[in-house]
């Protein structure tokens, strides 16, 4: 069970903030996961929700490549709930099963095609050290440009934020979702 009671529906928030809960339901079809905690601060939830819409609708980063970065960030943050939610999204975006399995296992990205390898390497460095080696940065910057790289970096960090929320409040992963290894390794 989560450390605080999750917000399960619009009726769980004060009347003056129901529109925010309604907006979450509109985007996700319900209130669960990180937003079940974020809605304890409706103004924060409202602002965070705008990022969801941006990444879904306006980002220049193709969904498949963004999903690689998201899965890598989530795996590094060991967030079972977000992992379970994002694996399905990654599959729908066209991420290969081999890439998902490698990220889940924290395997060597050298086994991936260069396009995938560069994103996984970049995101792992960012999550593990809060820095990017020049070669990893330059590879993506040269291939995609500044705006793309800013948006990819923001997406990875946005999902790291969500991981922090679900982990701090111990939001359990759905029982039927894709599982992270128990060891966390």
Residue pairs with C-beta under 8 A, 6 or more apart in sequence:
1 170
1 172
2 36
2 37
2 169
2 170
2 171
2 172
3 168
3 169
3 170
4 37
4 40
4 169
6 31
6 32
6 36
6 37
6 171
7 13
7 21
7 31
7 35
7 36
7 37
7 39
7 40
8 31
8 36
9 21
9 25
9 30
9 31
10 18
10 21
10 22
10 25
10 31
11 18
12 21
12 31
12 39
13 20
13 21
13 39
13 42
14 42
17 39
17 42
17 43
20 39
20 42
20 43
20 45
20 46
20 49
21 31
21 39
21 42
21 45
23 46
23 49
24 31
24 35
24 39
24 45
24 49
25 31
27 49
27 52
27 53
28 35
31 39
33 81
33 82
33 85
33 162
33 166
33 171
34 81
34 82
34 162
34 165
34 166
34 171
35 45
35 48
35 49
36 171
37 165
37 166
37 169
37 171
38 44
38 45
38 48
38 165
39 45
48 161
51 154
51 158
55 66
55 151
55 155
55 158
59 66
59 151
59 155
60 147
60 148
60 151
61 69
61 144
61 148
61 151
61 152
61 155
63 93
63 94
64 90
64 93
64 94
64 95
65 115
65 119
65 152
66 93
66 151
66 152
66 155
67 86
67 89
67 90
67 93
67 95
68 90
68 95
68 99
68 103
68 116
68 119
68 120
68 123
69 119
69 120
69 122
69 123
69 152
69 155
69 156
70 86
70 89
70 90
70 155
70 156
70 159
71 83
71 86
71 87
71 90
71 95
71 99
71 100
71 103
72 103
72 119
72 120
72 123
72 124
72 127
72 156
73 123
73 126
73 127
73 156
73 157
73 159
73 160
73 163
74 82
74 83
74 86
74 159
74 160
74 163
75 83
75 103
75 104
75 106
75 180
76 123
76 124
76 127
76 128
76 160
77 127
77 159
77 160
77 163
77 164
77 167
78 163
78 167
78 180
78 184
79 162
79 163
79 166
79 167
80 166
80 172
80 173
80 177
80 179
80 180
81 166
81 171
81 172
81 173
81 174
81 177
82 159
82 162
82 163
82 166
83 104
83 173
83 177
83 178
83 179
83 180
84 173
84 174
84 177
84 178
84 179
85 174
85 177
86 159
87 100
87 177
87 178
88 177
88 178
90 100
91 97
91 100
96 116
98 111
98 112
99 112
99 116
99 120
100 178
101 107
102 108
102 109
102 111
102 112
102 120
103 120
104 178
104 180
104 181
105 181
106 185
109 116
109 117
109 120
109 121
109 124
110 117
112 120
115 143
118 136
118 139
118 140
118 143
119 140
119 152
121 136
122 132
122 136
122 137
122 139
122 140
122 152
123 156
125 131
125 132
125 133
125 136
126 132
126 153
126 156
126 157
127 156
127 160
137 149
140 148
140 149
140 152
141 149
144 152
165 171
173 179
173 180
